[in-house]
């Protein structure tokens, strides 16, 4: 029997960057994100007694199954089974956007594999399970605006949808500065910030202090404040990264060009706010009425390297037909 699931990527407004416990994947701070509608991963899982090892296919190509296999060990432990699995994933994320993320991947794998192993986990339990694969996957179990409570142990570190969802028609524009594979992965990058950045403690304290204001700003549809807090969290994270040993940055020249265009638009009264993750691409938060104006402003520099999406739904079990589509 094969089980199919779909999970969407998310972009953090208040970032997760740094682990308090690497083994349990507990973050140093809570984080808040938006789940995106147009970028998602579909995953099929079959526990098959005839297999001698786990197998993992991504976008039609056989992959090294190590990370998937380690994650499945956790699922097998919970489901009290020992069978190996065939895992087949399709990333519905334009690879050029550099968004192919571990968030949608492990949220989809947690949803499909737990069900295939005979478990019927609650959304909270699924979120905790996805966390073991990748921190940002914790949040991709839920749609809309999501908070990941950092917690202090395995049971208390999980995500949930924010109690009051914004009613604003939020949109995210993804500007592809470079489609190359990340120079430094999030996992390695954040470990190096924790180990070597003299700004790390300040980053943790300042980022945690943005959580409550962001919850209020989202509940009150205060776009100017949502945007301000989003830029603060992103820039402070990148400031801590720049101060690492050896010094490092994810910024490319065109990254700054995108930030500058966003600031120019804001000076003209357009609500647009930029954020960046562990790579040079820029995501711009706005609302639906301003998407076309922003596209017009960005196109002379970035051409068709801009995608726009609204907020997406919870991770879910899907049918074979949806998977094959
Ligand atoms: C900058 O979740 O990819 O996107 O937990 O080590 O798998 P691991 O890292 P990952 O890191 C995401 C970092 C970020 C910010 C965020 O999504 O909150």
Boltz pocket constraint, residues with backbone or C-beta under 6 A from the ligand:
constraints:
  - pocket:
      binder: B
      contacts: [[A, 10], [A, 11], [A, 12], [A, 14], [A, 15], [A, 16], [A, 17], [A, 25], [A, 31], [A, 102], [A, 103], [A, 131], [A, 133], [A, 134], [A, 135], [A, 136], [A, 137], [A, 186], [A, 187], [A, 188], [A, 276], [A, 277], [A, 278]]
      max_distance: 6.0
